[in-house]
Amino acid sequence: MPQEAWRIALLLAAGAASGVIGALLGLGGGIFLVPALVLGFGVPMHQAVAASLVAVIATSSAAGARNAEAGVANVRLGMTLETATVLGALAGALLAHRVSNRVLLGLFASLQLAVSVMLWRRRSAGTTAGANAFAPAVGGLLDGSYYDPAQGRTIHYSVRNMPTALSTSLGAGLLSALLGVGGGILKVPVLHLFCGVPMKAATATSNFMIGVTAAASAVVYLREGYVPALISATVALGVVAGTQGGLALSRRMSESGVRRVFAAVTLVMACAMLRRVIAG
């Protein structure tokens, strides 16, 4: 097989893996795709971020509607938080070309490492903390419920700490534009750890939101000429296929299982990116 054909096949595979991770964890897949493009394919950081934003839009389009239809995504919460996220995304996209590749790599790795530690500590907190993590819904405007096939019952929850959620969404939009990660890397753990949203609902709501965030910043990257057309189109095709597998896997996994995968993925990617930063 010619070298270019191998490259396209590997890009499709990377996109598919990104789609699985994005749909399962609510990250848009950028947390895997950006390091894969930079470390595995030698794509410059800014172009990798731009291609990842296109993939994030594909993930959201494929997963968001399915999650909303199934009732797992909290649409009212997502629309409320997206207002702050888009503002942050526009600001981040305007700043992106002024930030060096090495600074972006270091920021990305540090953020992943912090998220991994927070989720791992939450998982190790014990069954007592886990049993009381989610308060039953009490009729608030943003409260939600969904049926979890893995548990065989309907989960009810109340959303709390909205100022924290809104400020995090603003920062998530900024980082989404700078790093191409869809913003879910911040919003999912904050919604889960501090706002009382179960992990599956947090990831589904994130998938519902990330497409709008990515589109807001992708326009600026396109204007600056950073979007690599062939790479972006190839990985987007892989992402759409992988997203379907991620959605099916999410329905079968437990809350703790999703959280463990989230922590493990962010830890591995953080180590890989930190190694790249140290190597210069």
C-alpha positions as CSV (number, residue, x, y, z in Angstrom):
1,M,0.0,0.0,0.0
2,P,1.4,3.4,-0.9
3,Q,2.7,5.6,2.0
4,E,-0.1,8.2,1.5
5,A,-2.8,5.4,1.6
6,W,-1.3,4.2,4.9
7,R,-1.3,7.7,6.3
8,I,-5.0,8.1,5.4
9,A,-5.9,4.7,6.9
10,L,-4.1,5.7,10.2
11,L,-5.8,9.0,10.2
12,L,-9.2,7.3,9.9
13,A,-8.2,4.9,12.8
14,A,-7.1,7.9,14.9
15,G,-10.4,9.6,14.1
16,A,-12.4,6.5,15.1
17,A,-10.6,6.1,18.4
18,S,-11.2,9.8,19.0
19,G,-14.9,9.3,18.3
20,V,-15.2,6.5,20.8
21,I,-13.4,8.5,23.5
22,G,-15.4,11.6,22.6
23,A,-18.8,10.0,22.8
24,L,-18.0,8.0,25.9
25,L,-16.4,10.8,27.9
26,G,-18.0,14.0,26.5
27,L,-14.6,15.4,25.4
28,G,-15.2,15.7,21.7
29,G,-12.2,13.4,21.2
30,G,-9.7,16.3,21.1
31,I,-8.0,15.0,24.2
32,F,-6.8,12.0,22.1
33,L,-6.7,13.5,18.6
34,V,-4.5,16.5,19.3
35,P,-1.7,14.5,20.8
36,A,-2.1,11.8,18.1
37,L,-1.8,14.3,15.3
38,V,1.1,16.1,17.0
39,L,3.1,13.1,18.2
40,G,2.1,10.5,15.6
41,F,1.7,12.5,12.4
42,G,4.0,15.5,13.0
43,V,1.2,18.0,12.5
44,P,2.0,21.5,13.9
45,M,0.1,22.2,17.1
46,H,-2.1,25.0,15.7
47,Q,-3.1,22.9,12.7
48,A,-3.8,19.9,15.0
49,V,-6.1,22.0,17.1
50,A,-7.9,23.2,14.1
51,A,-8.4,19.7,12.7
52,S,-9.5,18.6,16.2
53,L,-12.2,21.3,16.3
54,V,-13.6,20.0,13.1
55,A,-13.7,16.5,14.6
56,V,-15.4,17.9,17.8
57,I,-18.2,19.3,15.6
58,A,-18.6,15.8,14.0
59,T,-18.7,14.1,17.4
60,S,-21.3,16.6,18.7
61,S,-23.4,16.2,15.6
62,A,-23.4,12.4,15.9
63,A,-23.7,12.0,19.6
64,G,-25.6,15.1,20.8
65,A,-28.9,14.4,19.1
66,R,-28.9,10.7,20.2
67,N,-28.2,11.7,23.8
68,A,-30.8,14.4,23.8
69,E,-33.4,12.0,22.4
70,A,-32.6,9.4,25.0
71,G,-33.0,12.0,27.7
72,V,-29.4,11.6,29.1
73,A,-28.3,15.0,28.0
74,N,-29.7,17.9,30.2
75,V,-30.6,20.2,27.3
76,R,-31.7,23.1,29.5
77,L,-28.5,23.0,31.5
78,G,-26.4,22.7,28.3
79,M,-28.0,25.7,26.7
80,T,-27.5,27.8,29.8
81,L,-23.8,26.9,30.1
82,E,-23.2,27.3,26.4
83,T,-23.8,31.0,26.5
84,A,-20.7,31.5,28.7
85,T,-18.7,28.8,26.8
86,V,-19.1,30.5,23.4
87,L,-17.9,33.8,24.8
88,G,-14.8,32.1,26.1
89,A,-14.3,30.2,22.8
90,L,-14.4,33.4,20.7
91,A,-11.8,35.1,23.1
92,G,-9.6,32.0,22.9
93,A,-9.6,31.7,19.2
94,L,-8.5,35.4,18.9
95,L,-5.6,34.7,21.2
96,A,-4.6,31.3,19.8
97,H,-2.1,32.6,17.1
98,R,-0.3,34.6,19.7
99,V,0.5,31.6,21.9
100,S,3.5,29.4,21.1
101,N,3.2,25.7,20.5
102,R,5.3,24.8,23.5
103,V,3.1,26.9,25.8
104,L,0.0,25.2,24.4
105,L,1.5,21.7,24.9
106,G,2.4,22.5,28.5
107,L,-1.0,24.0,29.3
108,F,-2.7,21.0,27.7
109,A,-0.6,18.4,29.7
110,S,-1.0,20.3,33.0
111,L,-4.8,20.5,32.6
112,Q,-5.1,16.8,31.8
113,L,-3.0,15.8,34.8
114,A,-5.1,17.9,37.2
115,V,-8.3,16.4,35.9
116,S,-7.0,12.9,36.1
117,V,-6.0,13.4,39.8
118,M,-9.3,14.9,40.7
119,L,-11.3,12.1,39.2
120,W,-9.1,9.4,40.7
121,R,-9.4,10.9,44.2
122,R,-13.2,11.1,43.7
123,R,-13.3,7.4,42.7
124,S,-11.2,6.5,45.8
125,A,-13.3,8.5,48.2
126,G,-15.3,5.4,49.2
127,T,-18.8,4.1,48.8
128,T,-20.2,6.5,51.5
129,A,-19.3,9.6,49.5
130,G,-20.5,8.0,46.3
131,A,-23.9,7.1,47.8
132,N,-24.5,10.7,48.7
133,A,-22.9,12.3,45.7
134,F,-26.2,13.1,43.9
135,A,-29.1,14.7,45.6
136,P,-32.6,13.7,44.3
137,A,-34.2,16.2,42.0
138,V,-36.4,18.7,43.8
139,G,-38.1,20.4,40.9
140,G,-35.5,23.0,40.0
141,L,-35.5,24.4,36.5
142,L,-32.2,22.7,35.6
143,D,-32.7,19.4,37.5
144,G,-32.8,16.3,35.4
145,S,-33.4,12.6,35.2
146,Y,-32.6,9.7,32.8
147,Y,-32.9,6.0,32.5
148,D,-29.6,4.1,33.0
149,P,-29.7,0.7,31.3
150,A,-26.6,-0.5,33.2
151,Q,-28.4,0.1,36.5
152,G,-31.9,-0.7,35.3
153,R,-33.4,2.3,36.9
154,T,-34.1,6.0,36.4
155,I,-31.6,8.4,37.9
156,H,-32.8,11.7,39.3
157,Y,-30.5,14.6,40.3
158,S,-30.4,18.3,41.2
159,V,-28.0,20.7,39.7
160,R,-26.2,22.9,42.3
161,N,-23.3,25.5,42.3
162,M,-24.4,27.2,39.0
163,P,-21.9,30.1,39.5
164,T,-19.1,27.5,39.5
165,A,-20.5,25.8,36.4
166,L,-20.9,29.1,34.5
167,S,-17.3,30.4,35.3
168,T,-15.9,27.0,34.4
169,S,-17.8,27.1,31.1
170,L,-16.2,30.4,30.3
171,G,-12.8,29.0,31.0
172,A,-13.6,25.8,29.1
173,G,-14.6,27.8,26.0
174,L,-11.2,29.7,26.2
175,L,-9.3,26.4,26.5
176,S,-11.3,24.8,23.8
177,A,-10.3,27.3,21.3
178,L,-6.6,27.2,22.4
179,L,-6.3,23.4,22.7
180,G,-9.0,22.0,20.4
181,V,-10.5,19.8,23.2
182,G,-14.2,20.9,23.0
183,G,-14.2,22.2,26.6
184,G,-15.5,19.0,28.0
185,I,-12.2,18.3,29.8
186,L,-13.2,21.0,32.3
187,K,-16.9,20.9,32.2
188,V,-17.4,17.2,32.7
189,P,-15.4,16.8,35.9
190,V,-16.8,20.1,37.3
191,L,-20.4,19.2,36.6
192,H,-19.8,15.8,38.2
193,L,-17.6,16.7,41.2
194,F,-19.0,20.1,42.2
195,C,-22.5,20.4,40.6
196,G,-24.1,17.1,41.5
197,V,-24.5,15.8,37.9
198,P,-24.0,12.1,37.4
199,M,-21.1,11.2,35.2
200,K,-23.2,9.8,32.3
201,A,-25.4,12.9,32.3
202,A,-22.4,15.2,32.5
203,T,-20.7,13.5,29.5
204,A,-23.9,13.5,27.5
205,T,-24.6,17.2,28.2
206,S,-21.0,18.0,27.3
207,N,-21.4,16.2,23.9
208,F,-24.6,18.3,23.3
209,M,-22.7,21.5,23.9
210,I,-19.2,21.0,22.4
211,G,-20.3,21.3,18.8
212,V,-21.4,24.9,19.2
213,T,-18.3,25.8,21.1
214,A,-16.0,24.2,18.5
215,A,-17.9,25.9,15.6
216,A,-17.4,29.3,17.2
217,S,-13.6,29.0,17.4
218,A,-13.2,26.9,14.2
219,V,-14.4,29.9,12.1
220,V,-11.5,32.0,13.4
221,Y,-9.0,29.2,12.7
222,L,-10.3,28.9,9.2
223,R,-9.9,32.6,8.7
224,E,-6.3,32.4,9.8
225,G,-5.6,29.5,7.4
226,Y,-4.9,26.9,10.1
227,V,-7.4,24.2,9.0
228,P,-5.7,21.4,7.1
229,A,-8.5,20.3,4.7
230,L,-7.4,16.7,3.9
231,I,-6.5,15.8,7.5
232,S,-9.7,17.4,8.9
233,A,-12.0,15.6,6.5
234,T,-10.3,12.3,7.0
235,V,-10.4,12.3,10.8
236,A,-13.9,13.6,10.8
237,L,-15.1,10.6,8.8
238,G,-13.4,8.3,11.4
239,V,-14.9,10.2,14.2
240,V,-18.5,9.8,13.0
241,A,-17.9,6.0,12.8
242,G,-16.2,5.8,16.2
243,T,-18.9,7.9,17.9
244,Q,-21.5,5.2,17.4
245,G,-19.3,2.7,19.2
246,G,-18.7,5.1,22.0
247,L,-22.5,5.7,22.5
248,A,-23.2,1.9,22.6
249,L,-20.3,1.4,25.1
250,S,-21.6,4.2,27.3
251,R,-25.0,2.6,27.7
252,R,-23.4,-0.6,29.0
253,M,-20.8,0.9,31.4
254,S,-21.4,1.8,35.0
255,E,-20.9,5.4,36.4
256,S,-17.6,4.3,38.1
257,G,-16.5,2.6,34.9
258,V,-16.9,5.8,32.8
259,R,-15.1,7.8,35.5
260,R,-12.2,5.3,35.7
261,V,-11.7,5.5,31.9
262,F,-11.9,9.3,32.0
263,A,-9.1,9.4,34.6
264,A,-6.9,6.8,32.8
265,V,-7.2,8.5,29.4
266,T,-6.3,12.0,30.7
267,L,-3.4,10.6,32.7
268,V,-1.8,8.8,29.7
269,M,-2.2,11.8,27.4
270,A,-0.8,14.2,30.1
271,C,2.3,12.0,30.4
272,A,2.8,11.9,26.6
273,M,2.4,15.6,26.2
274,L,4.7,16.5,29.2
275,R,7.4,14.3,27.7
276,R,7.1,16.2,24.5
277,V,7.4,19.6,26.3
278,I,10.5,18.5,28.3
279,A,12.1,17.1,25.1
280,G,11.6,20.6,23.6
